[in-house]
Each structure stands twice: as structure tokens, then as C-alpha cells.
Amino acid sequence: MRLNSPKYLVTTPRAWDSGDVLLDEKHIGEQFDPREMFDTPSQRPIEVEIGVGKGTFLLQRATQRREIDFLGVEYARAYAIYTTDRVRRAQLDNVKMLCADAKQLVESQLVDDSVWRVHVYFPDPWPKRRHNRRRLIQPLFVEHVRRVLQPGGQFLLVTDHREYFEQIIRVVADAPGFARIPFPQLLEDSDHVVGTNFEKKYVKQGRPIFKTALIKYI
Ligand SMILES: C[S@@+](CC[C@H](N)C(=O)[O-])C[C@H]1O[C@@H](n2cnc3c(N)ncnc32)[C@H](O)[C@@H]1O
């Protein structure tokens, strides 16, 4: 039996076989392993950035860390396209973009133990009390971030919003299987924590920046 005979080859191409940087929610399956999106060996680490906006952090980190694969997630189509264009122009073959709702992605689509880092920088704060429930960082979401992380994997959060940060700290303190660690140095040659557009704008305005880093233990 020849295993490479056409009879045994997988004939249905996945969306990411096309070489496209930008993938749409409808292209991905109900459940998938993000490591399969890349042509690189599957044991390479993968980092997921949620809400990339204009992609400044993603571009900088993926350029500096070519040995890591990156999946950027953004549900605003215009920003997803904008960042994808930057990725193409920078010829970064270690980045894929997904235009999708990260809540759905994390809570039901990413498989267990598949991601090395999850980055969430300046998530929408939904400051009005009646809108607080739209915030991304909720107990169920955090539980699933832990599920998709590999043991020893990290969940990194930064915000300028004090009250949202206090909520985040309460939620993660109650989440089993996470321990807080010092926030890692992610970028070379930068005085910023993560150097996103929102961080740069808020630092100029003199606003405080709050950050936390968590590690998944078994
Ligand atoms: C305040 S902006 C911050 C953008 C960028 N991280 C920065 O710091 O410059 C929040 C971004 O997250 C995106 N976003 C919010 N909720 C999301 C979700 N559930 N899934 C994917 N993207 C989301 C928004 O469209 C927006 O681009």
C-alpha cells in the first residue's frame, strides 16, 4: 500500500492552504488547531493577539521573533484588512490574520493546549455600567483562555481603564490554574509595555497603564 498514492491524500484543501494571510470566520472549522495554519513545524510556538487594531504590536513582535508563529484576531473588518496589508508588505510568513469574534474563537473553536501566548491589549472598556457585560474579560472567557493555552503558556493583558483592570484582576484571581507572574519584556528597543497605537496615544496623554501576566500551571 503506497500511502502517498492520491487515494490516501487529503483532497479537501483548508482555507490556509491558499497562502492567504487573511482568513474569514466562515473559512475555519467548528474546532481547529491554529498550528495547522502555518507551513512551519507544528512544534513551533504560536501566539494569538486579540483585537489587533492597526497591528502595530503584532508587526513589531512578529518581525523581531521570526521563530514564533502569530495569529492576529480582529472583528472590525477594516482593521483586519489594514493589518493584513501591513503583514503582506512586511512579507511576514509567520503571521495569519483572522477576521472573527475572539470570544467565539476562544470559547468554542481553538483546541486545547494549542497556544503559547494570548495577548489582549487595550480591550474595549465598555465604561457604561449597563454595557459592562459586553466586556471580553469574563469568567467563562478566562476559563477557555486557560484551556487553549499549553501548560506554562501565558495570558497577557494591558489596559488604561482602572475599573476594568480591577474587574480583570478579580476574574483572574478566581480562575483556577493561573498564577500571576511579572510582565515579560516583549519588544526590543521600546520604552512601551507593548507599543500598540492605543498605548502610545495614552502615554502621550499621561494616562496610567495597567498590566498583568498570568501563567497556566497544571
Ligand atoms: C480599543 S481597540 C485596541 C486596539 C489595539 N489592541 C491597540 O491597543 O491599539 C480594541 C480592538 O479590539 C477589537 N475587538 C473588540 N472586541 C473584539 C472581539 N470580541 N473579537 C475580536 N476583536 C475585538 C476592536 O475592533 C478594536 O480594534
The ligand as an SDF file (V2000), in Angstrom:
LIG
                    3D

 27 29  0  0  0  0  0  0  0  0999 V2000
   -9.5060   49.7490   21.9180 C   0  0  0  0  0  0  0  0  0  0  0  0
   -9.0330   48.8900   20.4850 S   0  0  0  0  0  0  0  0  0  0  0  0
   -7.3210   48.4610   20.8060 C   0  0  0  0  0  0  0  0  0  0  0  0
   -6.5740   48.1100   19.5430 C   0  0  0  0  0  0  0  0  0  0  0  0
   -5.1010   47.7020   19.7890 C   0  0  0  0  0  0  0  0  0  0  0  0
   -5.0260   46.4960   20.5980 N   0  0  0  0  0  0  0  0  0  0  0  0
   -4.3310   48.8210   20.4220 C   0  0  0  0  0  0  0  0  0  0  0  0
   -4.0400   48.7180   21.6260 O   0  0  0  0  0  0  0  0  0  0  0  0
   -4.0160   49.7950   19.7160 O   0  0  0  0  0  0  0  0  0  0  0  0
   -9.8290   47.3190   20.6980 C   0  0  0  0  0  0  0  0  0  0  0  0
   -9.8000   46.4810   19.4220 C   0  0  0  0  0  0  0  0  0  0  0  0
  -10.3150   45.1850   19.7180 O   0  0  0  0  0  0  0  0  0  0  0  0
  -11.2220   44.8090   18.6940 C   0  0  0  0  0  0  0  0  0  0  0  0
  -12.1630   43.8620   19.3280 N   0  0  0  0  0  0  0  0  0  0  0  0
  -13.0110   44.1320   20.3520 C   0  0  0  0  0  0  0  0  0  0  0  0
  -13.7060   43.0380   20.7000 N   0  0  0  0  0  0  0  0  0  0  0  0
  -13.2770   42.0430   19.8890 C   0  0  0  0  0  0  0  0  0  0  0  0
  -13.6230   40.6730   19.7400 C   0  0  0  0  0  0  0  0  0  0  0  0
  -14.5740   40.1070   20.5220 N   0  0  0  0  0  0  0  0  0  0  0  0
  -13.0010   39.9340   18.7940 N   0  0  0  0  0  0  0  0  0  0  0  0
  -12.0430   40.4930   18.0090 C   0  0  0  0  0  0  0  0  0  0  0  0
  -11.6830   41.7960   18.0840 N   0  0  0  0  0  0  0  0  0  0  0  0
  -12.2820   42.5560   19.0010 C   0  0  0  0  0  0  0  0  0  0  0  0
  -11.8560   46.1130   18.2610 C   0  0  0  0  0  0  0  0  0  0  0  0
  -12.4110   46.0390   16.9660 O   0  0  0  0  0  0  0  0  0  0  0  0
  -10.6420   47.0630   18.3170 C   0  0  0  0  0  0  0  0  0  0  0  0
   -9.8990   47.0540   17.1100 O   0  0  0  0  0  0  0  0  0  0  0  0
  1  2  1  0
  2  3  1  0
  2 10  1  0
  3  4  1  0
  4  5  1  0
  5  6  1  0
  5  7  1  0
  7  8  2  0
  7  9  1  0
 10 11  1  0
 11 12  1  0
 11 26  1  0
 12 13  1  0
 13 14  1  0
 13 24  1  0
 14 15  1  0
 14 23  1  0
 15 16  2  0
 16 17  1  0
 17 18  1  0
 17 23  2  0
 18 19  1  0
 18 20  2  0
 20 21  1  0
 21 22  2  0
 22 23  1  0
 24 25  1  0
 24 26  1  0
 26 27  1  0
M  CHG  2   2   1   9  -1
M  END
$$$$
